[in-house]
Amino acid sequence: MEKLNKARREINEIDKQMAALFEERMKAVRSVAEYTAERGLPILDGGREAEIIRTNSSFVSDDDVRSYYVSFLKHNMELSKQYQHRLMEGLKVAYSGVEGAFAYIAARRIFPDGAAVSYPDFDSAYKAVANGECDVAVLPIENSYAGEVGQVMDLLWGGDLYVNGVYDLQIKQNLLGIEGARIEDIKRVVSHPQALSQCAAYIKERGFEQTQASNTALAALSVLEKGDKQTAAIASAETARLYGLTVLDHSINDSATNTTRFAVLSRIQNKSGRTKNSTFFLLFAVNHVAGALASAIGVIGRHGFNMKALRSRPMREGDWQYYFYVEAEGDEDTEAGRLMLDELKEHCAMLKVVGSYPAEIELKESEE
């Protein structure tokens, strides 16, 4: 009996110590949540979780106990994520458009616990973060169908926010009708001009009349309000759920590879988790001398940084003047990166790094 009582006293004492340590751990989790919120980073970091399990389980010498400790670690991390999700509920996420638009869908998938705040245009969403009205902004930077989003690039060039993440959203257009409508009933479709263009072959094959709307979500809303079984919207399945419409036909866009890249912008630059496989954004305007652009590009490659993208944009400050947008692989916050930037200054009238991301993330379709 004494042996049992002694063991119970030991467990009680250990539990007391574990409770104190658990509280300290959750304080650290709060700090992590604050850090990620300031930089617009996701809560889930699968690579770090796997590393923690691999490292911490090695501290347990008893083979029989180790598997239980792994379960204990996983449960602890799940609790930590739940706590972070609760702390992130107050995060304000700016986007351009209305509820149901693809920018809204991207914002909700990236920050499911945040409050998505609608703004009428890219500039307003950007400024909402710059002036502290919102914590982060989710803005498109490129579409595989329509190319780069020049307005957002211009905001990066002229503003002070940083890109801390890039996410790929596959654009799937669907035919949406009111409740009770059948695909055989549809005579006309309404949507954003780009969505109509993306579904041109489908529309032509069925002989639908076309009406343009300022965005896909407003097109869906107009179909709901009109209540006409012969009129359908072209928009996302999530928009259908949002407005109570029926998906009459799925994935009707001509190309199955239509993807938009969204950037998460915040006031603070994230410098953690970088590797040689990271990607950084570099914007520059070269000196007005012969060969300056070729020299600048040569500097980037000579220091071991591979350019994934190089684009030019006209500068608002003067006619026929351009700045250049580069996405390059690597970590510019290294010795090689600092040497590269220092040498670039010799060839550039203006130069700025506007952020980086460790890996591009594909946004999975909502299961709601």
N, C-alpha and C positions, 0 to 999 in steps of 0.2 A: 504493500500500500504506500509506504514511504517513497519507494522508487517512482510510483505513478505520480504522487504529489510533487515530487522534485521535478519530474519531467514537465508537468503542467506549469509549475512556477517558471521554469526556463522558457517555455513557450510564451507565457504571458509577458515575460521580460523582453524576449525577442520581438514579440508583436508590438510592444510599446516603442521599442527602438525603430521598428519598421514603420510605424505610424508617423513618427517624427521625420524619418527619412522620406517617406511618401509625400508628406507635406512640403518638404524642401524640394523634392523632385517636381511637384506640381507648380511651385513658384518658378522653377527654371522653365517649365513648360509655358507658363504665362509670358516669360521673357521671350521665348521662341515665337510665341503667337504675336507679340508686339513687333518683333523683328520682321516676321513674314508679312504682317499687315502693312508696315511702313514701306515695304519694297514690292508688295504685290506678288508674293510668292505663294505657291500652293502648299497646303498642309501636308499632303502625302509626299513622302520621299522614300520610295521603295528601296533604293540603293542603300540609303543610310540605315533603314530598318534591318535589312539583311546583314549589314556589317555589324550592327549592334548585337544581333543574335549570335553571329559567328564569333565575335570577340568575347562577349560576356559569358557565353556558355562554356568557353574554355577555362573560366575561373573555377568551375565546379569540377572537383577531382573525382567524385563518386559517379561512376558510369550509370548506375541505376537511378540516380537522382537527376542527372543532367537533362533527360528528356522532359521531366516535370518542370525544371527550371526554364527550359525553352518555352513551355506553355505559359509559365508565369510571366516571362518577358513579353510574350505576344499579347497577353491580357493587359499588362501594364501599358503597353504602347497603344492599344485600342482605347483604353481609358484616357490616355494623354490626348489622342486625336479627338475624342468626344469633347474633352475640355477645351481644346483649341477651337473646335467648331463653334462651341457656345460663345467663346470670346470673340470670334470673328463675326458674330451676328450683327454687330454694329458697323461693320465695314461698308462704306459707301462706294459703289462702283459706277463710274460714269460711262455711258455709251451713247452713240449717236443713232437716233431712230426712235421707234416706239416698241411697245411690248409685242413680242412675236417676230420681230425682224431678226435677221441672222446675227446682228451684233448683240442683240438682247440674249439670244440663245447662247452665244459664245460666253458672254458675261456670266450667265447663270450656271453654265457648266464649269467654268473656271473657278468661280466663287459661289458655290451653292448656298453658303450661309450668309453672304453679303446682301445688301439692299441695292438692286440695280436701279440707277437713276437716269432717266431719259433726258437727252439734250437734242436740240434741233439739228445740230451740225457738228462736224469734227472739232472745229475751233472752240465751240462752247464747251464740249466735253473735256477738251485738253485744258482750257482755262479753269474749269471747275476743280481740277486737281492742282494746278499751279497756284491757285489762290486759297487752297485749303478747304474748299466747299465739299470736295469728295476726296477719298483716300487714294484711289487708283482709277485709271481709265483703261478701257478695252477698246482698241481702235484697229481697223483693218490696215494692213500695210501692203498686201499683194493678193491678187486673185489669179489662179492658174488660167482662167478664161479671159479676163480683161486686163491683166498686167498689174503693175504697181499702182498704189494709191498716192498720187503725187501730193495731194493736199496734206496728208499725214506726214509725208517726208518733209514738206516745207515747215510744218509745225515742229518737227524734231530739229530742223536746222535753226529755226529762229527762237526756240524756247529752251527751257531749263529742265524738262523732265527726262527721266531715264527709262530705257527699255530693259526690263528685268525678266522677261519671259516671252516666248513666241509659241503660239498654239495653232494647230491646223484644224479647221472645221470643214468637213466635207459637205458641200452644198447639194442637198437632195430636194429637187422641186417635186411637188405633188399636186394633184388636181383635187380641189376642195369644194364641196357643195354643201347646201343646207341639209338638215335632217330630212330624210325621205327622198332625196334626189338620187337618181341613178345616172350612170355615165351616159346612158342612151338619151337622157333628157337634155344634156348640155348642148347649147347652141353658141355660146360666147364665153370668153375667158377674160379676166382682168388681172393685171399684175404690173410689177415694175418693168420698164422697157428691157432691162438686162435679162430678167427672168423670162420674159416673152421670147427674147432672142435665144436664150439657152434651150428653149423648148420648141424652137421653130419647126423642126421636122414633125414633131408630135401634133402641133397645132394645124399644120398644113395638111397632114394626112387625114385629119378629122374634119377639116373645113370650118374650124371655129372662127367666129369673129373675135377681134382683139380690142381691148380697151386698156389704156395705160393708167397706172396709179403711181404715186410718189414712192411707195415701197410695198413690199409683199404683204406686210402685216395689215396695212390700211386697205389693201385690196381684199383681204379676207374679211375685214370688218365691214366693208361695203357690201359684200355678198350676204353676210349675216343680216345686215340692216334692210337690204332690199328684199330678202326672202323669196327670191325667184329661183325655182328649180332648174331653169334653163341657163343660169349664169353661175360660173365656177371661178374660183380664185386659183392662182398658181402660187404656192407658198410651201412652207415646211410642215411636217407632221405635227411638230410642237405648236405651231401657230393654229392648226386645226383644233388641238386640245384646248388651247387658250381661249378660242372664240366659239367652241362648241360646234364646229363644222365636222363633216364626214369626209374622210379620205376616200375619194372615188377611184383614184389610180395612183400608184406609188412610183417614185423615181422616174419622172417623165422627161427629165432633161436629156438632151442629145448626147452629152458626154458624161461618162461615169467618173471622170477624174477631175471634176470641178471642185476646187478647194480654195478656201480663203484663209490666209495667214493673219492671225490677230496678234497684236503686241499688247502687253500689259505695261502701262506707264505709271511711274510713281516719282515722288520728289527726291527720293534717296536711291543712290545706286547700290546694287547688291554686288559685293566682291567675294562672296563665299561660294564654295563648291565649284570653282573653276578648274578646268583641266585643259590639256592640249586639244581636246575635242570640243571645247566650248566655241561659241561664235560671238564676235563682237561687232558692233556697228560703228563705223568710222565715216564722218562727213568732213569734206575739205574743199577748199577753193584754191586752185594753184596760182602761182605768180604769173603775171602776164608777160611771159617770155617763152621763146621757142623751146619746145621739148619738155616743158615743165610737167605736163601730165604723164608723159612716158617715164620721166625721172621718178615721179612720185610712185607710180605703179611698180617701178623697179625696186624702189626702197622696200615696199611691203613684201615682195617676193624674196628679196635678198636676205631678209631677216627671218625667213622660214614661215611666213604666214600665207596660207593659200586663200585667195579671194574666191568666194562662192558666188558673189554678185557684184557688178559694177554698173551703176546707172548715173545718168546726168540729169540735172534739173535746172531750169532757168532761174536766175536770182532776180528777186524783185527790185533790188537796189539799182540795177543798171541794165541797159539793153545789151543783148548778146553776151551776157556774162553767165557763167554756169558754176554750180557746185556739184560735187560728186558724192555718191552714196555707195559705200562698200560694206559688204558683209564678209568677214574673213574668219577663218578657223584659227583657234588658238586663244591664248590668254595674253592680252596686251599689258596686264599688270604684272609682268615679269621683267627680268633684266633685258631679254631680247625685245620685248614689247616697248620698254622705255627707250631703248636705243633706236628702235624703229620710229617711234613718235618724235624723238629729238631730231633725227635726220630728216623726217618729213617736213618739219618746220622750216627747213632751208628752202623747200620748194613750194610751200603753201602760204597763201595770204591769210587763210583762216583754216583752223583745224580743230575738230572736237570729237571725242568719243561719247556716244549717246547711250551706252549700255551694252549688256551682253546677256547671254543665256547659256546654261550648261548643255541643254538638249531641247530640241523642238518636240513638242508633245501633241499627239493626236487626240482631239476631243471626241470621246465616245458618245454615241447617240443615247439620249435619255431613255430610260426604261419606264418612265411614268406613263 
